[in-house]
């Protein structure tokens, strides 16, 4: 009996090992992933994305910038994500005839990406596996679509959300209520003088690293208090506080852009005091701002046409209010 049990266990182990070998196929190389286009990223100096707009990027001094439809520092990560689309693995490929373009929604591409000399046209999706049709030259590719949201993004989504250039060194700060400048000796002088706060080195660091949570086009001329940030190796930058509530928005008229800040970031950059809740401030549901019911006659009875008095319904609240008023 025991020998049969041992034999069965040995057979189970052998079956499990053979199953693992068949599944993992050790020693067999997986097919190499082949990109739909081979693009040398380091050699690229221009990228163009056409969707609802035409968004153009140029690389200068090793950094990408938006040059159309407006000029602004580009979000380098987002630009690299665009370029990486060319590395998408081809799942299938076919020669394509111009008569078949409409079938794949490539007669009017949903987006066009130009990477140097390579042009990628993006059509619809395979209805079965939801793979994207991509045309390069006379070849149709099917690729897994995990990138299309980059192709449909607006130009402002590709703007760097940092308020100042990368690596900026702040030497002058002029915000409402405070002016400060960094001297050759590395010490700050301020106007008005003599105040201990804020720490100007910390304030300069906050400006150099501050990021917006959203960037949009400036739709009208900026009006409001001015902010001037002087930089050590670049021209000074001017911002306008175009909105303070409910969110603080700073505009850069030279770029035609506005930057939305979190309340805490705005408070730190503008040297605003922390807002503390008032201890005696009544909650929004407090009845102090509601009309008081008409006083009831002696005995606590009210005219039935006017409803029961609040004093009887809520345990004499009216009496407590009168004592508090005194």
C-alpha positions in Angstrom: 0.0 0.0 0.0 2.8 2.4 1.0 4.9 1.6 -2.1 1.9 2.4 -4.4 1.4 5.7 -2.6 5.1 6.6 -3.1 4.9 5.6 -6.7 1.8 7.9 -7.3 3.6 10.8 -5.6 6.7 10.3 -7.8 4.5 10.2 -10.9 2.8 13.5 -9.8 6.1 15.1 -9.4 7.3 14.0 -12.8 4.1 15.3 -14.4 4.5 18.6 -12.7 8.1 19.0 -13.9 7.2 18.1 -17.5 4.3 20.6 -17.4 6.6 23.3 -16.2 9.1 22.5 -18.9 6.4 22.6 -21.6 5.0 26.0 -20.3 8.3 27.9 -19.7 10.3 26.2 -22.5 13.7 26.8 -21.0 16.4 27.5 -23.5 14.0 28.8 -26.1 14.4 32.5 -26.9 11.3 34.6 -26.9 10.7 36.4 -30.2 12.4 39.8 -30.2 10.1 42.8 -30.0 10.4 44.8 -33.1 9.5 48.6 -33.0 7.3 50.0 -35.6 10.0 52.6 -36.4 13.6 53.0 -35.5 14.2 56.5 -34.4 17.5 57.8 -33.0 16.3 60.0 -30.2 19.6 61.7 -29.5 19.7 62.8 -33.2 16.3 64.3 -33.1 16.0 68.1 -33.1 12.4 68.5 -34.1 9.1 66.8 -33.3 5.6 67.7 -34.6 2.3 66.5 -33.3 -0.8 67.2 -35.3 -4.2 66.6 -33.7 -6.8 69.3 -33.2 -3.9 71.6 -33.3 -0.3 71.6 -34.7 2.2 71.3 -31.8 5.8 71.8 -32.7 8.9 71.1 -30.5 12.5 72.0 -31.1 15.5 70.9 -29.1 18.0 73.6 -28.3 21.0 73.2 -26.0 19.8 69.7 -25.1 16.4 70.9 -24.0 13.0 70.7 -25.7 10.9 73.7 -26.2 7.5 74.4 -27.6 7.7 76.6 -30.7 4.2 76.3 -32.0 1.4 77.2 -31.6 3.2 79.3 -28.9 6.6 79.4 -27.4 7.2 78.0 -24.0 9.5 75.6 -22.1 8.4 72.0 -22.8 7.7 69.2 -20.4 10.7 67.0 -21.2 9.0 63.8 -19.9 6.0 64.3 -22.1 8.1 64.9 -25.2 10.1 61.7 -24.5 6.8 59.8 -24.1 5.8 61.0 -27.6 9.1 59.9 -29.1 8.8 56.5 -27.4 5.6 55.8 -29.3 7.9 54.9 -32.2 9.2 52.1 -30.0 5.8 50.4 -29.8 6.1 46.7 -30.7 4.5 45.7 -34.0 1.9 43.0 -33.5 1.2 42.6 -37.2 2.0 44.4 -40.4 0.5 44.5 -43.9 1.0 46.4 -47.1 -1.7 49.0 -47.5 -3.4 50.3 -50.6 -4.7 53.9 -50.7 -8.2 52.5 -51.5 -8.3 50.9 -48.1 -7.3 53.9 -46.0 -10.9 54.8 -45.1 -11.4 51.3 -43.7 -8.8 51.9 -41.1 -9.7 55.6 -40.5 -6.4 56.6 -42.1 -7.9 58.7 -44.9 -8.3 61.4 -42.2 -5.8 60.4 -39.5 -6.8 61.0 -35.9 -3.2 62.2 -35.2 0.1 62.5 -37.0 3.5 62.3 -35.4 6.5 63.5 -37.2 9.9 62.4 -35.7 12.6 63.9 -37.9 12.2 62.1 -41.2 9.7 59.5 -39.9 6.0 60.2 -40.1 3.5 58.1 -38.2 -0.2 58.3 -39.0 -2.7 57.0 -36.5 -6.1 55.7 -37.5 -8.8 53.7 -35.7 -8.7 50.6 -33.6 -9.1 46.9 -34.3 -12.6 46.1 -33.0 -11.5 42.7 -31.7 -8.3 43.4 -29.8 -8.5 47.2 -29.7 -5.1 47.5 -31.3 -4.3 50.8 -33.0 -3.8 51.1 -36.8 -0.6 53.0 -37.6 0.6 53.8 -41.1 4.2 54.4 -41.9 4.9 54.8 -45.6 3.1 52.0 -47.4 2.9 49.7 -44.4 0.0 49.3 -42.0 0.9 48.2 -38.4 -1.2 46.9 -35.6 0.1 47.9 -32.2 -1.1 47.7 -28.6 -2.6 51.1 -27.8 -1.3 52.5 -24.5 -0.3 55.8 -25.9 -3.2 57.5 -27.7 -3.9 59.9 -24.8 -0.5 61.5 -25.5 -1.5 62.0 -29.2 -4.8 63.8 -28.4 -3.4 66.1 -25.6 -3.6 69.9 -26.0 -0.6 72.0 -26.5 -0.7 73.4 -22.9 -0.4 69.8 -21.6 3.1 69.8 -23.0 4.2 73.0 -21.2 6.6 72.6 -18.4 4.7 73.4 -15.2 7.7 74.8 -13.4 7.4 78.6 -12.9 11.1 79.2 -13.4 13.6 77.6 -15.8 15.3 74.4 -14.7 18.3 75.2 -12.5 17.3 78.9 -12.1 19.2 80.8 -9.4 17.0 83.6 -7.9 18.8 86.8 -7.0 15.9 89.2 -6.7 12.3 88.8 -5.4 9.6 91.5 -5.7 6.2 90.4 -4.4 3.5 92.5 -2.9 4.8 93.8 0.5 8.4 92.6 0.0 11.4 93.4 -2.1 14.7 91.6 -1.6 18.0 91.2 -3.5 21.0 89.0 -3.1 24.3 90.8 -2.9 27.7 89.7 -4.1 28.5 88.7 -0.6 25.7 86.1 -0.6 23.6 88.1 1.8 20.0 89.3 1.2 18.8 92.8 1.7 15.1 93.5 2.0 12.6 96.3 1.9 11.2 97.1 4.4 14.3 96.3 6.4 14.5 94.7 9.8 11.9 92.0 9.4 13.0 88.5 10.4 10.5 86.7 8.1 10.4 85.2 5.6 13.7 83.3 5.4 14.9 84.7 2.0 17.1 81.8 1.1 14.1 79.5 1.7 11.8 81.8 -0.3 14.3 81.9 -3.2 14.4 78.0 -3.2 10.6 77.8 -3.1 10.4 80.0 -6.2 13.1 78.1 -8.0 11.3 74.8 -7.5 7.7 75.8 -7.6 5.3 74.0 -9.9 1.8 74.7 -11.1 -1.0 72.2 -11.0 -2.4 73.4 -14.3 -1.3 75.6 -17.2 -3.7 77.3 -19.6 -3.6 79.9 -22.4 -4.1 83.5 -21.2 -7.4 84.6 -22.7 -7.3 88.3 -21.9 -4.6 90.9 -20.9 -3.3 90.3 -17.4 -4.3 92.8 -14.8 -3.3 92.7 -11.1 -0.4 93.0 -8.7 3.0 92.4 -10.3 5.7 90.0 -9.3 9.3 90.2 -10.5 11.8 87.4 -10.1 15.4 88.3 -11.0 17.6 85.5 -12.2 21.4 85.2 -12.0 22.0 83.9 -15.6 18.8 84.9 -17.4 16.5 87.9 -17.8 14.1 88.6 -15.0 10.6 87.2 -15.2 7.4 89.1 -14.5 4.2 87.5 -13.3 0.8 89.0 -12.7 -1.6 87.9 -9.9 -4.7 87.7 -12.0 -6.8 85.8 -9.5 -6.6 85.2 -5.7 -9.7 83.3 -5.0 -10.7 80.5 -4.9 -7.4 79.6 -6.5 -4.3 81.8 -7.1 -3.5 82.1 -10.7 -0.3 83.8 -12.0 0.0 85.0 -15.6 3.1 85.4 -17.7 2.1 87.8 -20.4 5.3 87.2 -22.4 4.3 83.6 -22.9 0.5 84.1 -23.0 0.1 81.5 -20.3 -1.4 81.3 -16.8 -0.4 79.0 -14.0 -2.8 77.7 -11.4 -1.2 77.1 -7.9 -2.3 75.1 -4.9 -3.3 77.3 -2.0 -0.3 76.2 0.0 2.2 76.9 -2.8 0.7 80.3 -3.3 0.8 81.1 0.4 4.5 80.2 0.5 5.5 82.1 -2.7 3.6 85.2 -1.8 4.6 85.2 1.9 1.0 85.1 3.0 0.1 84.2 6.6 -1.5 80.9 7.4 -5.2 81.2 7.7 -6.4 79.9 11.1 -10.1 79.2 11.7 -11.7 81.6 14.1 -12.4 80.0 17.5 -15.8 81.6 18.0 -16.9 81.5 14.4 -20.3 79.8 14.2 -20.6 76.8 11.8 -22.5 77.2 8.6 -25.5 75.5 10.0 -25.8 77.9 13.0 -29.2 79.6 13.2 -27.9 83.0 14.3 -28.3 84.3 10.7 -31.9 83.0 10.3 -35.0 85.0 11.0 -36.2 84.4 14.5 -39.8 83.1 15.0 -42.2 85.5 16.6 -42.3 85.3 20.3 -45.0 83.1 21.8 -47.6 84.5 24.2 -47.3 83.8 27.9 -47.6 80.1 28.6 -45.6 79.0 25.6 -48.6 78.8 23.2 -48.5 80.3 19.8 -51.0 81.3 17.2 -51.8 78.0 15.3 -51.7 80.0 12.0 -48.0 80.9 12.7 -46.8 77.5 13.9 -45.3 76.4 17.2 -42.6 78.7 18.6 -39.0 77.5 18.4 -38.6 77.8 22.2 -41.0 75.0 22.9 -39.8 72.7 20.0 -36.1 72.9 21.0 -36.1 72.9 24.7 -36.1 76.7 25.3 -33.5 77.7 22.8 -35.0 81.1 22.5 -34.5 81.7 26.2 -30.8 80.8 26.0 -30.3 83.1 23.0 -31.8 86.0 25.0 -29.4 85.4 27.9 -26.4 85.2 25.5 -27.4 88.6 23.9 -27.3 90.2 27.3 
